[in-house]
Amino acid sequence: MPKGSAEYEQQQQRQIVVAARRLFAEQGIHPPRMADVIAAAGVSASTLYRHFRARRTSSSPPRRRSSPM
């Protein structure tokens, strides 16, 4: 898939979320450093911050979506 396509962007965002969830699961109450998430996801810092603009947003564990009633 070509860089810049919607599918490519979604794949990168999924990589980041999966890596962050794994690190949070492994480290428990000690949040991972941004550098750890970047390395685990295999992306650059600019890519991470493009998908998660606020540091607070990207360092918090992703919320689970609740199913509609």
Salt bridges, closest charged atoms under 4 A:
GLU9 OE1 - ARG50 NE 3.40
GLU9 OE1 - HIS51 NE2 3.35
GLU26 OE2 - ARG22 NE 3.44
ASP36 OD1 - ARG33 NH2 3.05
